[in-house]
Amino acid sequence: AVIKMHIQKLFVIIAFNETLLAKAPAVIAYLPLVGKYLEKPFKSFLEKMKLKFHRKGNEEKVAGGGNILSWVFEKFIICMITYFLMSIVNSFAQNYHKRIHKTEREKKIAQD
């Protein structure tokens, strides 16, 4: 898991660096038929995201910053993380329970 996390982190850093993001709209323009129509909206989308994630302190949100879908997705992620943590605690508890009963059985067998 630790190795995978570092590989993913490096991929995200490389994939979303400033120069590659600046070249992305130009690459989209080369798509046949739809490229020239997608270039401008994609470029404005990237600029909005950059402003959204690079704003300082208590500045106002960029237009269209929050919607119901992002709120639902955020709650879904929180639920998934909570479920993951609960499953880890449950797994530890089950292992602890098995270990206790195993030692009790061994003591009982030793006494007989």
N, C-alpha and C positions, 0 to 999 in steps of 0.2 A: 504493500500500500504506500509506503514512504517513497519507494522508487517511482511508482506510477504517478504519485502526486508531483514529484519534481519534473518528470517528463511532461506532464500536462501543463505545468506552470511555464516551462520553457517554450512549449508550443504556443501558448496564449501570448506570451511576451513577444515571440518572433512574429506570430501571425498578425498581431494588432499593433505593430510599431508604426510610428508616424509616417515613414516613407512608403510603406506598403499600403496604408490606408489612403494616402494621397494619390497613389497610382490606381487604386481600385476602380474609381469611376471611368478612367480612361480605358481600362481593360473591358469594362462592361460595354463601352461604346462599340467595341469590335464585334459584339454579338450580332448575328444576322437578323435583319428585320426589326427587332425590338430594341437593339442596343442604343440607338440614338434617342429613343423615347425614355429609356430607363436611366440614362446617365444623369440627367438633371435631378430627378426625384431622389435617386440614390445619393448623389452628392449633397443635397440639402438634408437628407436623413442623417448622413454621417456628421455634418456640421452641427445639427441639433443635438445629436448624442454627445459630441465633443463638448458642446456648451453645457449640457446637462451634467456631465460627469466631471467637468473641470471648474465648476462655479465655486466661488469662495463664500464661506460662512452663511450669512442669512440673506443672500441675494434672492430675488424672486425666482420662481421656477420658470423653466423654459416652457413656452406654450405647448400644451399637449403632454405635459410631464407625467401625469398620473391618470389612470383610467381604471375601470372595474376589472378588466382582464389582468392587469398587473397586480392589483390588490388580491384577486383570487389566486393567482400564481404564487404570490408571496406567502399567502396563508397555506397553500398546498405544500410549499417547500418547508415551512415551519412545522407542519404536521408530519412530513416525512422525516425530518431531523429528530423530532420528538419520538416518533415510532422507532427510529434507529437506536436512539439512546436507551429507550425502554427495553428494546430487544437485547441490547448488550447487558443491561442490568439483570434482566430475566435469565439470560444465559449464565451469568456469573452466579446467580442464586441457585440455579439448577445444578451447576457443577459443585457448589458448596454443599448443597443438600445431598447429592450423591456421595461426596467424600465423607460426610458425617455418617450416613447410613452404612457405608462400607466399613468404616472403623468400628461402628457399633456391632455389625455382623461379625467382624473379625474378633472382637472382644467376646461376643456371645459364643462363638465357635470355640475360642480358646478356653472359656470357662466350662464348656461341656466336655 
